[in-house]
């Protein structure tokens, strides 16, 4: 096999590498044929090698054959919205006076699709870009052209460019930036003008393909730089009050990298080489934002955005890539060496680093100048150590902030006490601030200073304690023990704060009586009530299902009472407590009393201040035998058709323990699909019988079960709420 051009053309996608190469192969009849070879590869962190996961090949159709790889990259397929590898090839057709080109797409199924082909009278030589669509952009003779499957013909951009500096996508718009010479005649008034474009004879110009209009180039880069800039990278762009706010990085012929903000140079960095031809941006380990600048000679350097200095440089690299090859959530730099002499060895000489925690270098086995290869186990230990130190540092900073807040509170209390003492000595009236204004909450055993008569308060409390609970339940979900309480409707009290406490049996020694837990308040509207209680209102028509308001879910630690989640009369009253299960497994049987602690809001007619109320809610027990026999499992995860009080309790438990995410889905083109039909169809979701507006998605098994709710706001916009299980490794 004889390689026609350079060994490999490599692109990266989601941390994986895809290489393309053209090669001549001898057919059985002695004729040679050009074949396109493609491979999928990944970096194996265990042995430190790039390993091949798939290999395939393809030949040209008909009597033509591939002659050259023009450009390859990953871009968006507008038909599916997926990012796919694309490759533009030059075709050789016998007897044809034109130049033919074909655009291929490599799908996840490893099938090559002939997406687009076109012919030109002139050969493509420079400034060829593949952009979303995919579409092909190129420049020739001061003009820019593009073609895509949607256009079905070659389109010419109305703005002329002497030199195109950048073509790319920004916020679903294709932006072109370049320079052009001043060709219009200069008037007498302009002859002595000092404007940049007239002094330098050229100007920057931009073009928005979406708006079909020109952009003022000096909003990106001053016209004075139009003759020295060799390459650009548009970091960000935003239109505010008909003015473009932009951040641009540009390389110059003098070997400089310049940062421009809104058309004004902000910083300059001297590069270790000249004639840079490509700029890439990425975020590596430690949240370091870097710009990778490369030249055609194989020189590459990394410039830190924070310090705007060169932090690393390399030589003799034929390809450089930024992607998450390790799956850590940040980018790493992959440099492929020029020293390889065969296609098989071109991916064996490489450097993989994030310039922070990871640095891996290898070669193909040459004895001279062998780089040092880091031990993988040592690197993993170093990586975990750094993570642990960062976690300890963050924990220490959080503790420091808490101490500072505590000291500030103490200083404020001491100042108030000293003022009160001075007033007492001087005989002045002492006015102490109320506890509510200071954000303080009285202890349980502290006497209330209520303005109500004692008899009236006793009678009110007696009414509250009369059958306060409608039901109490418990469930076990993963490593969590959930205890739930639903207040009875006979409790005619408005709570400004409510929390649930689990008090252990005093027979268990060396154990704190109150289990540390987190209380969760589910505020459910009573405008529609559950169907499980039709006997309370037999004369009413069939009742609707309960509508759950996940926006009203509150979380509060049972030790702290400053978040104050409230429950009012127009809400269905459900309170849960969640605690870790593993510390309780050391006991064979755990007996707990359930107490509901609440702060009763003041009544405008009878009370002037808030007061605290403690409601006993019965007791619960947890034993190992019940856990082993799945006595406390959530059956709703396995059977959405369950219709009982226990199914409601299961759902309240799911809302308490599962994580919640909301996605606002809208279609700017007013073509929103039927999301609910898609959930019930391809996603194989099943509606819950107790609450049909929530769908169970068991597609990935009980361990990764999802609960989905689709709320359609209008025909083109809706909100998808997802309840998912948080799995801890």
C-alpha positions, 0 to 999 in steps of 0.5 A: 500500500502506497500512501499518496499524501501525508499519513493521516488526517485526524479529527476528534469527536467526544474524546475519540479520534477518527483518521482518514487516509488515501492510499493506492491499492493494486487490484487483481487485474493489475490496475491501481485504485485509490481507496479511502481508509478510515479508523476510529481510535481511543486513548487507553489510559491503562497502557498509555496507547492509542488503540484502534476500535474500528477500521473501514475503507471506501472507493469512489463511485463509477469511473472516477477516483479520489485524488486528494483530501482537501479538509476534514473536520467535525460539524453539525448535521442539520438533519439530525442535530448530531455532530459528525465527522465530515471529509471533503475529497477532490475527485479525478474524472477522466476526460473532464475539464473541471475539478470535481469534489465530494463531501462524505459524512461518517455516521456512528454506524461507520457508514460513509454517506455521499452527502454532496458533490459539485464541480468547479472550474478553478481548483480549491487551494486555500481557506476551505471550511466545513461548517454546520449543514454541513456546508462548504465555504471557500474563497477565490479571487476576492470572493467567498462561495458556499454550497450545501445540500439545502442550497443545491447550487453554489452561492456567492457572498455579496461582500468581497474579501481580499483575504479571509481571516475567519469563517465560523458559526456563532449563535446559529449564525455564520460570521465571515471576517476578513480584509479588503483593499480600498478600491473606491476613489478618494475625495479631496476631503478624504485625501488628508484624512487620518482614518485607518482605512485610508492611511493603510489602504485596506480595511476589515470587513465582516458579514453575517450570513443569517442577516445577509448584511455587512458588519463593521470590521473595526468593531472586531479589529482596528483597520490598522491591523488589516495588513498584518493579521494572518489568522483570527479566532472569534471568541465571543460576539453579542449585539447590544443596541445595534453595536457588536461586542466582541472578543477576538484573538489574532496572530500577526506577521510579526509573531504576535498574539493580540487580544482585542475586546470590542475592537480595542487591543488589550494585550500582546504576547510574543510567540516563539515562531512566526506565520501562525496559521491556526488558533484553537481555544480550550479549557484544560485541567484546573479551569485553565483557558488556553489558546493553542497557536500552530504554524505550518512548519509544525511549531505549536505553543500554548498561551494562557488567557489569564496571564497572556504568556506562552506557557508551553511550546512544542516542535515537529508536530504535524497535528494538534487537537483539543478534546476530553480524551481522558473523560475528566470533563476538561480538555487535554492537548494531543500532539502527533509527532512528525517523526513517524515514517509509516501510517501505522506509526503515525499515532504511536509518537504523541504527547497528551497533556493538560499542562496541569495534572496529566502529562504523558509522552511516548514514541515509537521506540527510537533509542535516541532522545527517548522522552520520559514516560510517566508511570500510570499508577503514579499519575493516578495517585498524584491525581487523586492526591490533588483532588483530595487537597483541593477538597480539603482546601474548599472545606477549610475555606467554608469552615473559615467563612462559618467562623467569620459569620459566627464571630460577627454574630458574637460581636453584635450580641456583645455590643447589644449586651454592653449597650443594655448594661450601660442603659441599666447603670444610667437608668435609661430604658432598655429596649432589647431587639426581638428574636425574630428581627435577629433571625433567632429561634427560641429553644424547645424548653424555653418559656413562651412570652405570649400575649394570649391568656394561658387558658386560650392558648391551652385550648388552641393547642389541645385542638391542634393535638387532636388527631393531627396525623392522617398517616405515617409511612416509611421507605428505604431508597438506596442508602436513605431511610425516609419517614413521611407524615401527612397532616390531617385536614382537621389540623386547622393551623397555618405553619410558618415553619415545619420540620420532622424529627426522629427521636431514638429509643433511650434504651440504645446507649451511646447514641444521640436521642435525635437522629440527624436528618433533612426535612422535606416539605411537599407543598401540594395544591388542594384545589384538586385532591387525590381519588383515594378519599372519595368517601369524605365527599360522597355527593361530589362528582368524580374528583380529579387527580392530585396535581403536584407542584414540584416548585414548592418542594423545600429542604431543611436540615432538622438541626437548623431552623432558619429556612422556614418552609411554610405550610398553609391551609390551601396546601396538602400537608406532607412532611418527610425526614430523610436520614442515612441508613448505613449508620443505623444498620449496626442495630438490629432494631431501631425504634423512633418516635416521630415529632412534628415541630412547627411555628404557628403563624400569628392570627390577626384576631387572637394572637400577636406573636408566633409560637411553637408547637410540637405534634407527636406523630406516633412511632416507626421501627426499622429492622434488618429482617424487614430490609432483607425481605424488601418490606420498605421498598418503593414498588412504584419503581417496578409497577406504574399501575399500582393504585393505592395509598401505598402508591401515593406514599411511594411517589411522595418518597420518590419526590423526596429522594430523587433529584430534579431537573427542568428543561425549557424546550422551545422551537424558534422555527415553530416546529415543536414535535409532539413530545408526550407522544414521543415519550409514550412511544419511542421512549417506552414511558408508562403513565402512573395510574395514581398521577397520569401526568407523570410518566415512568421510564424504565427503559434502562432498568430499575436502577436508572429509572426516570420519572418525566412530566411534560407541561406544554405551555403553548404549541411551540414551548414546554417544560420537561421535568425529570426526576432521576436517581442520584447514584453515588459511587 
